[in-house]
Amino acid sequence: MSRGFLPLLAATLLLGVGAVAWGTEGFRVVTSEGARRLAVERTPAPAPDVALVDQDGNSFSFSGYRGRTVLVDFVYTRCPTLCGVLGDDFHGLLAAMGEKESARRIDLLSISFDPDNDDREALKHYGDRYGATAPRWRIAAPVGSGALAALLKAFGVVVIPDGMGGFVHNSAVYVVDARGRLALVLDPDTPPQLAAAALRMAAP
């Protein structure tokens, strides 16, 4: 083995490690989804101020939440699996936050991406199933396909028909801050951990 081989090998390994570190934002992300979440934290962007209608038939938009923190998930009410987990998590989240002062500035919002099936009755049934009461926890549908498309794009939600009447979709809890900006993307987690993140965002 030549004396020049070991320095060359060491340099190659260092370059490889450096490339991985650069490509993963210093090892902090290893997927495009991770990179997107990091970008959201670094540069919060306004949530689309589109019209929505909740389970009680009331119209509202994100501008009505200014000064409050909103935790958002995206669901379809006929979902037999993942959306039920999200519903349970939000139900538990309210209990986990309790009566803390910061909790009074936090609302929950579940947005349907299935306009063909999720009419007001379906939204209300979903809300009743998990104990959702507006305005603290709204189950809502966007008004018009343009509004839905804008929300899915802004929040990075991917929805694909599964060929059996349902959908395959990614799952997260999105935090819109008091300035109306998408500021944090969280994995669906245990209610106490979601509550801790929400309370930190809502703290004065």
N, C-alpha and C positions, 0 to 999 in steps of 0.2 A: 504493500500500500504506500503510495507516494506521500511525502510530507505535505504536499499541497491539497490532498484529498480531504483531510479532516477540516481545515478551514473552509473549503468549498462546501462541504456537507453542512457545517454549522451555519454558514451564511444562507444556504438554501432553506434550512429549517426555520431560521429567523424570518426570512422573507415570507415563508408559508404561514407562519403564525401571525405575522403582521398583516397579511392579506385577510386572514380569517377575522382578526380583530377589527380591521377596517370595515370589512363587509358585514359584520354583525354589530356595528356601533360599539366597538370595544367590548365584545362578547355579551352585550346586554340583550341582543335579539338574535334569533336564529331563523325566523320566518318573516315573510312579508307582513303577516298580521301583527307580529311583534313590532316590526318597524313602523307600521301605521299607528299603533297605540302609542309608541314613543313620540311620533310626530304630533299626535293629538295633544299630548302633555306639553310638548315644547311650544306648540303654536296653536292654542285653542282658536276655533273658528265659530262664527255665529251659527246657531241652529236655524234651519229654514223657517221663516215665520209664516207657515202655511196654515190654512184653516183646517180645524179638526172638529169632530162632533163626538161627544162622550155618551156613555151608556144611559144618561138621562135626557138625551136629545139636545144638550146645550152646546153651542158653538164657542170655540176658544182658539187661541194660538199661543205659540211660545212667548210672545211679547207679554202676555198676561201673567207670566211667571217671573217677570223681572223682580229682582230683590230676593228671590227664593232659589234654592237648589232643587233640581228635578232629577230623579233617577228614572231612566227610560229603558224599557225592553220592547222587543218586537215579537209579536205572537200571531197565531191564527187560532181561533177559538175551538176548531175541531181537532186540533193537534192532540194525539193520544199520548205523547211522551214528554218531550222537552219543554213545551209550553206549560205543562202542568207543574214541572219542577220550578219554572220561573214564577208561576203563580204562588206556589207554596213559599218560595223564597221571599217574595214581596210581602206576603202575609206575615211571615216570621219577622221580616225586617221592621215592620211597624211596631211589633211587640218588643223587639230588641232595642229600638230607639227610646221607647218609654216616653216619659214626660220631660226629658232633658230640654233645656231652653233652646239649644240649637236645633233640636228635632222639630220644633214648631215652624222652622223655616224650610222644611224639606217636604216635597211632594213626590208622589209616584205616578208614572204614566206608562200604561201598556198600550202600544199602538199596533193595530191589526194591519197586516199586509195582504188580506184576503177579502177585497171589497165585494166580490161576487157572492160571498156567503155570510160575511159578518155584518149583518144589519143591526139595527139598534137592539132588537130582541136578543140576538146572539151575544152582543157585547154585554148586555145586562145580565144574561145568564152566566156568562164567564165571570163577571164581577161578583155576582152573588155566590158563586161556587167558592171564591177565595176571600169573601168578606170585603170586597172593594167598595168604598163609598166615596163618591165625588163630593167636593173637589180634591180631597186629600189623596185619593187614588182613583184616577180616571182610567177607564177602558175606552179607547177612542179609535175612530177611523178617520183617515185623511179625506178631505172633500176633493174628489177628482183624481184622475190617474197622474196628472202632472204633480200634484202635491205629494202623492205616494212616491213617485220616482225621485223627487227632490230629497225626501227624507231618507230613502234607502241609500242614495248616493252619498249624502252628507255624513250619515252614520256608518257607512261601510257595511251595510247589511246585504248579504247575498241570499236570494230566494230562488229556488229552482223547483218547478213542478216535478213530483216524483212519479208521475204517470198513473197514479192510483187515486187521484183526487186530493192528495195532500202535497206537502212541500218538504224539501230538504233546505235547511237554512242554518246559518251560523248563529251563535248564541252569545250574548254579552249583556252586561248592564252598563248603560251609557250615562255619564254624569254631565248634566248641563248646569253650569254655574249661575250665580246670581246675576251675571251680566248677559245671560242668554247664549253662552258659548259652550260648545261641546269641548269639555276640558279633561275628561278622563274616561277610559274604557276599562271596565273590570270584568274578570271572569265571573260567571255565576258561582256563588260561593255560599258559605253558611251565613245565615242572617246576621249573627253578631259581627262577622268580619265586614259584611256589606254595610252594616250600621256604623261601624267605626270609620270606614272610608267616607260615608256620607256626612257624618258629624264633623269630620275634619274639614271637609269642603265647605260646610255651612257655618263653621265657627267664625265669629266676628273678626 
